[in-house]
């Protein structure tokens, strides 16, 4: 044979071998009697993760709707890695709560490396085994009700600045309204920076500090990080010798630097030395445990990263739903009244709680959860066939799909806060049924939930008191999710028109 023919045969053989490699695991669950959804080479069961033509939550929703009536679990492929997707609230509840010890780690931990991603790798969400317990036990006291209450006056002060900032922006607003997400991110950056570090980010000034721009970059995933995750699912051993950080180096260095400056400022300032905030708690922990600046920053970044983006998204979506629903806005105004609210009074606003819970249902920040199996477990399907999972396997929990299932939530696309009022069972009813995961659930429920709720409530109260607001025509009228963002947010952004009430 001529050299060209040999080369073509060799190329065809290599292509064939690569194809076999890609589809080798496609019958993994079928061999165990478990149905496996349609999958494609390289793309697996979730093509949107690569094509980015729609949010991958919709791939999961399609699978969920197709199989939920006939299966308890279904096999899926993450590129070529066989995983299971849970389709019943009973198994959702078991994984989060009753059988937690068998699923207590998160898959994303497999894609982080402490040597190249010092900040993220030490976040309790990603730590494995007993480490997450140790770290959470260290951090949780810093987020106690007493500490959240102690910085409530700071939150109130920032809220007043926020109202003035919205007034200023409203006077200069273009015809397509104000970007609610950007407004809310300014607010959360300012309140978190002050409550956690005791510094001002200058978020409401014409020349904000660099912290504001860095916060916006924290959750901007680089192409390199996405590409690495894809390679790691195709060929997991790559993680043993190569990794890509979630935080870029300049972002990481920036936060290490600002942390060092905040620590130095706190130690030099007699005014704030006894302030009952999170930084003082961390400094006490540093002395007790001998933490170096890297560990101190990693601990504190848990407060920062968990408080910036997610809380801003929930706040902007809450404002959107109130703007779309004038009756809900009227009822909320009646509840909050006009008097200054103490921390205790702020905690006693059931309709406000219901509005936030309903927003978290429609736009859950965590669209899905991927749990690592840590002890053997046996799932049983509706036909009685069982599937055994072992440590290292991954189970997918399609949170968005459960939150939007009409079997559990009447008219799931409609904003109906009343479903979460206490007389209707409240949030507890849905949590105990395995149907609500706005903050996660079980031992690894969001540790910053109290602090985030205080930020959210304080801001919503002030905005509904001081402004009439409605969706600008630029804002879409449906709830379609952004195609590429891994946190639940509406596609095209939230654009609102504000009008002062006073």
PALUMLO-824879 format. One line per 5 residues: number of its first residue (from 0); for each residue z, x, y of C-alpha. Coordinates in Angstrom, 1 decimal. Example, Ala and Ser with C-alpha at 12.3 -4.5 7.8 and 13.67 -1.06 7.14 Angstrom:
<pts>
0> 7.8,12.3,-4.5 ~ 7.1,13.7,-1.1
</pts>
This chain:
<pts>
0> 0.0,0.0,0.0 ~ -0.7,1.1,3.5 ~ 2.1,2.1,5.9 ~ 1.7,-1.0,8.0 ~ 2.0,-3.3,5.0
5> 5.1,-1.4,3.8 ~ 6.6,-1.7,7.3 ~ 5.9,-5.5,7.4 ~ 7.5,-6.0,4.0 ~ 10.5,-4.0,5.0
10> 10.9,-6.0,8.2 ~ 10.5,-9.3,6.3 ~ 13.1,-8.1,3.8 ~ 15.5,-7.3,6.6 ~ 14.9,-10.6,8.3
15> 15.5,-12.4,5.0 ~ 18.7,-10.5,4.3 ~ 19.9,-11.3,7.8 ~ 19.1,-15.0,7.3 ~ 21.0,-15.0,4.0
20> 23.9,-13.3,5.8 ~ 23.9,-16.1,8.5 ~ 23.9,-19.0,6.0 ~ 26.0,-17.4,3.2 ~ 29.1,-19.5,4.0
25> 27.3,-22.7,4.7 ~ 28.4,-24.3,1.4 ~ 32.0,-23.0,1.5 ~ 33.5,-26.4,1.9 ~ 30.9,-28.3,-0.1
30> 31.9,-26.3,-3.2 ~ 35.4,-27.7,-2.7 ~ 34.1,-31.3,-2.5 ~ 34.5,-31.5,1.3 ~ 31.6,-32.7,3.4
35> 30.1,-30.2,5.8 ~ 28.4,-31.2,8.9 ~ 24.8,-30.1,9.7 ~ 24.8,-26.5,10.9 ~ 22.2,-24.0,12.1
40> 21.9,-20.3,11.5 ~ 23.6,-18.3,14.2 ~ 24.6,-21.5,16.0 ~ 26.8,-23.0,13.3 ~ 28.0,-26.6,13.9
45> 28.4,-26.2,17.6 ~ 25.0,-25.3,19.1 ~ 26.2,-26.2,22.7 ~ 28.4,-23.1,22.6 ~ 25.3,-21.0,22.8
50> 22.7,-23.3,24.4 ~ 25.2,-24.5,27.1 ~ 23.1,-27.6,27.7 ~ 26.2,-29.7,27.4 ~ 29.9,-29.1,26.9
55> 30.8,-28.1,23.3 ~ 33.4,-30.9,23.3 ~ 30.5,-33.3,22.9 ~ 29.4,-31.5,19.7 ~ 32.9,-32.1,18.4
60> 32.9,-35.7,19.6 ~ 29.6,-36.4,17.7 ~ 31.1,-34.9,14.5 ~ 34.3,-36.9,15.0 ~ 32.5,-40.2,15.6
65> 30.2,-39.7,12.6 ~ 32.9,-38.8,10.0 ~ 36.2,-40.3,11.3 ~ 35.8,-43.6,9.3 ~ 35.1,-41.9,6.0
70> 36.9,-38.5,6.1 ~ 40.3,-37.1,7.0 ~ 38.8,-33.7,7.4 ~ 35.3,-32.3,7.5 ~ 33.9,-28.8,7.1
75> 32.3,-27.1,10.1 ~ 30.8,-23.6,10.8 ~ 31.8,-21.6,13.8 ~ 28.5,-19.5,13.8 ~ 29.0,-18.5,10.1
80> 32.7,-18.8,9.8 ~ 33.8,-21.9,7.7 ~ 36.5,-23.9,9.4 ~ 38.0,-27.4,9.0 ~ 38.0,-30.1,11.7
85> 40.8,-32.7,11.6 ~ 39.8,-36.4,12.0 ~ 43.1,-38.3,11.8 ~ 46.1,-38.4,14.2 ~ 48.5,-38.0,11.3
90> 47.1,-34.5,10.5 ~ 47.0,-33.7,14.3 ~ 50.7,-34.5,14.5 ~ 51.5,-32.6,11.4 ~ 49.8,-29.4,12.6
95> 51.4,-29.6,16.0 ~ 54.8,-30.8,15.0 ~ 56.0,-31.6,11.5 ~ 54.1,-28.8,9.7 ~ 54.1,-26.5,12.7
100> 55.3,-23.4,10.8 ~ 52.1,-23.5,8.7 ~ 49.9,-23.5,11.8 ~ 51.9,-21.8,14.5 ~ 49.3,-19.3,15.8
105> 46.2,-19.8,18.0 ~ 42.8,-18.5,17.0 ~ 42.1,-17.0,20.4 ~ 44.7,-14.3,19.6 ~ 42.2,-12.9,17.1
110> 39.9,-12.1,20.1 ~ 42.4,-10.3,22.3 ~ 43.5,-6.7,22.1 ~ 46.6,-5.4,23.9 ~ 45.0,-2.0,24.5
115> 42.1,-3.5,26.5 ~ 43.6,-6.8,27.8 ~ 47.2,-6.0,28.6 ~ 47.9,-9.2,30.6 ~ 46.4,-11.8,28.4
120> 47.5,-10.3,25.1 ~ 51.1,-10.7,26.1 ~ 50.8,-14.4,27.0 ~ 53.0,-16.5,24.7 ~ 49.9,-18.7,23.9
125> 48.2,-15.8,22.2 ~ 51.1,-13.9,20.6 ~ 51.4,-14.1,16.8 ~ 54.2,-14.5,14.3 ~ 57.7,-14.0,15.7
130> 56.5,-12.4,18.9 ~ 55.5,-15.7,20.5 ~ 59.1,-17.0,19.8 ~ 60.6,-13.9,21.4 ~ 58.4,-14.1,24.4
135> 58.8,-17.8,24.9 ~ 62.5,-17.5,24.6 ~ 62.4,-14.9,27.4 ~ 60.2,-17.0,29.7 ~ 61.5,-20.5,29.1
140> 64.8,-20.0,31.0 ~ 62.8,-19.0,34.1 ~ 61.2,-22.5,34.0 ~ 64.3,-24.5,33.5 ~ 64.8,-27.7,35.4
145> 67.4,-26.0,37.6 ~ 65.0,-23.2,38.6 ~ 62.2,-25.7,39.2 ~ 64.6,-27.7,41.4 ~ 65.7,-24.6,43.2
150> 62.1,-23.9,44.5 ~ 61.3,-27.5,45.2 ~ 62.0,-27.0,48.9 ~ 59.3,-24.2,48.8 ~ 56.9,-26.7,47.2
155> 57.7,-29.3,49.9 ~ 57.0,-26.7,52.7 ~ 53.7,-25.8,51.1 ~ 52.8,-29.5,50.8 ~ 53.2,-30.0,54.5
160> 50.9,-27.0,55.2 ~ 48.5,-28.5,52.7 ~ 48.3,-31.8,54.6 ~ 47.6,-29.9,57.8 ~ 44.9,-27.9,56.1
165> 43.2,-31.0,54.8 ~ 43.3,-32.5,58.3 ~ 41.6,-29.4,59.7 ~ 39.0,-29.3,56.9 ~ 38.4,-33.1,57.3
170> 37.5,-32.7,61.0 ~ 34.9,-30.1,60.1 ~ 33.7,-31.8,56.9 ~ 30.0,-31.8,56.1 ~ 28.2,-35.0,55.0
175> 28.8,-34.3,51.3 ~ 32.6,-34.3,51.8 ~ 35.3,-31.8,50.9 ~ 35.4,-30.0,47.6 ~ 38.6,-31.3,46.1
180> 38.8,-28.6,43.5 ~ 38.7,-25.8,46.2 ~ 41.3,-27.7,48.3 ~ 43.6,-28.0,45.3 ~ 43.2,-24.4,44.2
185> 44.3,-23.3,47.7 ~ 47.4,-25.5,47.3 ~ 48.3,-24.3,43.8 ~ 47.6,-20.6,44.7 ~ 50.0,-20.9,47.7
190> 52.8,-22.8,46.0 ~ 52.7,-20.6,42.8 ~ 52.5,-17.4,44.8 ~ 55.5,-18.4,46.9 ~ 57.6,-19.9,44.1
195> 56.8,-17.1,41.6 ~ 56.5,-14.0,43.7 ~ 58.0,-15.1,47.0 ~ 54.9,-14.2,49.0 ~ 52.3,-16.1,51.0
200> 48.7,-16.0,49.8 ~ 47.5,-17.2,53.2 ~ 45.5,-19.9,51.3 ~ 45.3,-22.2,54.3 ~ 44.3,-19.7,56.9
205> 40.8,-18.7,58.0 ~ 41.3,-15.3,56.4 ~ 43.1,-15.9,53.1 ~ 44.6,-12.9,51.3 ~ 42.6,-11.4,48.4
210> 44.9,-13.2,46.0 ~ 42.8,-16.4,46.6 ~ 39.5,-14.9,45.6 ~ 41.1,-13.1,42.6 ~ 42.6,-16.4,41.4
215> 39.1,-17.9,41.4 ~ 37.9,-15.0,39.2 ~ 40.7,-15.2,36.7 ~ 39.0,-17.9,34.6 ~ 35.4,-16.8,35.1
220> 34.5,-15.6,31.6 ~ 32.0,-12.7,31.7 ~ 28.9,-12.8,29.6 ~ 30.3,-9.8,27.7 ~ 33.4,-11.7,26.7
225> 31.4,-14.7,25.4 ~ 28.9,-12.4,23.6 ~ 31.8,-10.5,22.0 ~ 33.4,-13.7,20.7 ~ 30.1,-14.7,19.2
230> 29.7,-11.3,17.4 ~ 33.3,-11.5,16.2 ~ 32.7,-14.9,14.6 ~ 29.5,-13.5,12.9 ~ 31.1,-10.3,11.8
235> 35.0,-10.3,12.1 ~ 35.5,-6.6,11.3 ~ 34.1,-5.7,14.7 ~ 37.5,-6.6,16.1 ~ 39.0,-3.6,14.3
240> 37.2,-1.1,16.5 ~ 35.8,-2.9,19.5 ~ 37.0,-5.5,22.0 ~ 36.1,-7.0,25.4 ~ 38.8,-8.1,27.8
245> 39.1,-11.6,29.2 ~ 40.3,-10.2,32.5 ~ 38.0,-7.7,34.1 ~ 39.5,-4.3,35.0 ~ 39.6,-4.9,38.7
250> 41.3,-8.3,38.3 ~ 43.8,-6.7,36.0 ~ 44.5,-3.8,38.3 ~ 44.8,-6.2,41.3 ~ 47.5,-8.2,39.6
255> 49.4,-5.1,38.4 ~ 49.3,-3.9,42.0 ~ 50.4,-7.1,43.6 ~ 53.2,-7.4,41.1 ~ 54.5,-3.9,41.9
260> 54.4,-4.7,45.7 ~ 56.2,-8.0,45.1 ~ 58.9,-6.3,43.1 ~ 59.4,-3.5,45.8 ~ 59.5,-6.1,48.5
265> 62.1,-8.2,46.7 ~ 64.3,-5.2,46.1 ~ 64.1,-4.1,49.7 ~ 64.7,-7.7,51.1 ~ 68.3,-8.8,51.3
270> 67.0,-12.3,52.4 ~ 65.4,-13.1,49.1 ~ 67.5,-11.0,46.8 ~ 69.5,-14.0,45.6 ~ 66.7,-16.5,45.7
275> 66.7,-18.6,42.5 ~ 63.0,-18.2,41.8 ~ 61.0,-16.9,38.9 ~ 60.6,-13.3,40.2 ~ 64.4,-12.8,40.5
280> 64.8,-14.2,37.0 ~ 62.1,-11.7,35.7 ~ 63.9,-8.8,37.5 ~ 67.1,-9.8,35.8 ~ 65.2,-9.9,32.5
285> 63.7,-6.5,33.2 ~ 67.2,-5.0,33.7 ~ 68.5,-6.7,30.6 ~ 65.6,-5.8,28.3 ~ 64.3,-2.6,30.0
290> 60.9,-4.0,30.7 ~ 58.3,-1.6,32.3 ~ 56.0,-2.8,35.1 ~ 53.2,-3.7,32.6 ~ 55.5,-6.0,30.6
295> 57.0,-7.4,33.7 ~ 53.5,-8.2,35.1 ~ 52.4,-9.7,31.8 ~ 55.5,-11.9,31.7 ~ 55.0,-13.0,35.3
300> 51.2,-13.5,34.9 ~ 52.1,-16.2,32.4 ~ 53.6,-18.2,35.3 ~ 50.6,-17.4,37.6 ~ 47.6,-17.9,35.3
305> 49.1,-21.1,33.8 ~ 49.8,-22.5,37.2 ~ 46.7,-21.8,39.3 ~ 43.5,-23.2,37.7 ~ 44.8,-25.8,35.3
310> 47.1,-27.5,37.8 ~ 44.4,-27.5,40.5 ~ 42.0,-29.2,38.1 ~ 44.5,-31.9,37.1 ~ 45.4,-32.5,40.7
315> 41.8,-32.8,41.8 ~ 40.9,-35.1,38.9 ~ 44.0,-37.3,39.7 ~ 42.8,-37.6,43.3 ~ 39.3,-38.5,42.1
320> 40.6,-41.3,39.8 ~ 42.8,-42.7,42.6 ~ 39.9,-42.6,45.0 ~ 37.7,-44.5,42.4 ~ 40.4,-47.1,41.8
325> 41.8,-48.6,45.1 ~ 44.2,-50.9,43.3 ~ 45.9,-48.0,41.5 ~ 46.1,-46.1,44.8 ~ 47.7,-49.2,46.4
330> 50.3,-49.5,43.7 ~ 51.1,-45.8,43.9 ~ 51.6,-46.0,47.7 ~ 54.0,-48.8,47.2 ~ 56.0,-46.8,44.7
335> 56.2,-43.5,46.7 ~ 57.1,-45.3,50.0 ~ 57.6,-43.3,53.2 ~ 61.0,-41.6,52.8 ~ 61.4,-37.9,52.0
340> 61.8,-37.6,48.3 ~ 64.5,-35.5,46.7 ~ 63.7,-33.6,43.5 ~ 65.5,-36.3,41.5 ~ 63.7,-39.1,43.3
345> 60.4,-37.4,42.6 ~ 61.2,-37.4,38.9 ~ 61.8,-41.2,39.0 ~ 58.3,-42.4,39.9 ~ 56.9,-44.0,36.7
350> 53.6,-45.1,38.1 ~ 52.9,-41.6,39.4 ~ 53.8,-40.2,36.0 ~ 51.4,-42.7,34.4 ~ 48.6,-41.8,36.8
355> 48.9,-38.1,35.9 ~ 49.2,-38.8,32.1 ~ 46.0,-41.0,32.3 ~ 44.2,-38.2,34.2 ~ 45.2,-35.7,31.5
360> 43.9,-38.1,28.8 ~ 40.5,-38.5,30.4 ~ 40.2,-34.9,31.4 ~ 42.5,-32.9,29.1 ~ 42.5,-29.2,30.2
365> 42.5,-28.2,26.6 ~ 39.4,-30.0,25.2 ~ 40.2,-28.7,21.7 ~ 42.7,-26.5,19.9 ~ 41.9,-24.0,17.2
370> 44.9,-23.2,15.1 ~ 45.3,-20.3,12.7 ~ 46.8,-21.2,9.3 ~ 49.9,-19.2,8.8 ~ 51.1,-20.6,5.4
375> 49.1,-22.3,2.6 ~ 48.5,-26.0,3.2 ~ 46.6,-28.7,1.3 ~ 44.6,-31.4,3.1 ~ 43.7,-34.6,1.2
380> 40.6,-36.4,2.2 ~ 40.1,-40.2,2.1 ~ 38.4,-40.0,-1.3 ~ 41.4,-38.1,-2.8 ~ 39.6,-34.7,-2.8
385> 41.9,-32.0,-1.5 ~ 41.0,-28.8,0.4 ~ 43.4,-25.8,0.4 ~ 43.6,-23.6,3.4 ~ 45.3,-20.1,3.4
390> 46.6,-17.8,6.1 ~ 43.7,-16.7,8.3 ~ 41.7,-19.9,8.0 ~ 41.1,-21.9,11.2 ~ 41.6,-25.6,11.7
395> 40.0,-27.3,14.8 ~ 41.8,-30.2,16.6 ~ 39.3,-32.1,18.7 ~ 41.7,-33.3,21.5 ~ 39.0,-34.7,23.7
400> 37.6,-36.9,20.9 ~ 41.0,-38.4,20.1 ~ 41.7,-39.1,23.8 ~ 38.4,-41.0,24.1 ~ 38.5,-43.0,20.8
405> 38.3,-46.7,21.6 ~ 40.2,-47.4,18.4 ~ 43.3,-45.9,20.0 ~ 42.6,-46.3,23.8 ~ 41.1,-49.6,25.0
410> 38.1,-48.8,27.3 ~ 38.8,-45.1,27.1 ~ 36.5,-44.1,30.0 ~ 38.4,-46.4,32.3 ~ 41.3,-45.2,34.4
415> 44.2,-47.4,33.3 ~ 47.6,-45.8,34.1 ~ 49.4,-48.9,32.9 ~ 48.9,-47.9,29.3 ~ 51.4,-45.1,29.9
420> 54.1,-47.2,31.5 ~ 57.4,-47.4,29.7 ~ 57.1,-51.2,29.0 ~ 53.9,-50.4,27.1 ~ 55.5,-47.6,25.1
425> 54.9,-44.8,27.5 ~ 53.6,-41.3,26.7 ~ 56.1,-41.0,23.9 ~ 54.3,-43.7,21.9 ~ 51.0,-41.9,22.0
430> 52.5,-38.5,21.3 ~ 54.4,-39.8,18.3 ~ 51.2,-41.4,17.0 ~ 49.5,-38.0,17.3 ~ 47.1,-39.3,20.0
435> 48.1,-37.6,23.3 ~ 47.9,-33.8,24.0 ~ 47.7,-33.5,27.7 ~ 50.3,-30.7,27.6 ~ 49.9,-29.8,23.9
440> 52.8,-30.7,21.6 ~ 55.5,-29.3,19.3 ~ 57.3,-26.0,19.7 ~ 54.3,-24.5,21.6 ~ 54.0,-27.3,24.1
445> 53.1,-25.9,27.6 ~ 56.2,-24.0,28.8 ~ 55.3,-24.6,32.5 ~ 55.0,-28.3,32.2 ~ 58.0,-29.1,34.4
450> 56.9,-26.7,37.1 ~ 53.3,-28.0,37.0 ~ 54.4,-31.6,37.2 ~ 56.5,-30.9,40.2 ~ 53.6,-29.3,42.0
455> 51.3,-32.2,41.0 ~ 53.7,-35.0,42.0 ~ 54.7,-33.4,45.3 ~ 51.0,-32.9,46.4 ~ 49.9,-36.4,45.3
460> 52.8,-38.1,47.1 ~ 51.9,-36.3,50.4 ~ 48.2,-36.9,50.1 ~ 48.4,-40.6,49.4 ~ 50.8,-41.1,52.2
465> 48.7,-39.3,54.8 ~ 45.2,-40.1,53.8 ~ 42.7,-42.7,52.8 ~ 40.2,-41.1,50.5 ~ 37.2,-42.1,48.5
470> 34.5,-40.4,46.4 ~ 31.6,-38.9,48.4 ~ 28.2,-40.0,47.0 ~ 27.7,-36.4,45.9 ~ 30.4,-36.9,43.2
475> 29.0,-38.4,40.0 ~ 30.2,-41.8,38.9 ~ 30.7,-41.0,35.2 ~ 33.0,-38.5,33.6 ~ 30.5,-36.1,32.1
480> 32.1,-32.7,31.5 ~ 30.8,-29.5,33.0 ~ 28.4,-27.9,30.5 ~ 29.9,-24.4,30.3 ~ 33.5,-24.5,31.5
485> 36.0,-24.3,28.6 ~ 38.7,-26.3,30.6 ~ 38.0,-30.0,30.9 ~ 36.4,-30.7,34.3 ~ 33.8,-33.1,35.7
490> 30.3,-31.8,36.0 ~ 29.0,-31.2,39.5 ~ 32.4,-31.0,41.1 ~ 34.7,-33.5,42.9 ~ 33.7,-34.2,46.5
495> 35.9,-36.6,48.5 ~ 35.9,-38.1,52.0 ~ 39.3,-38.1,53.7 ~ 40.5,-40.2,56.6 ~ 43.9,-39.7,58.2
500> 46.3,-42.7,57.9 ~ 48.6,-41.6,60.7
</pts>
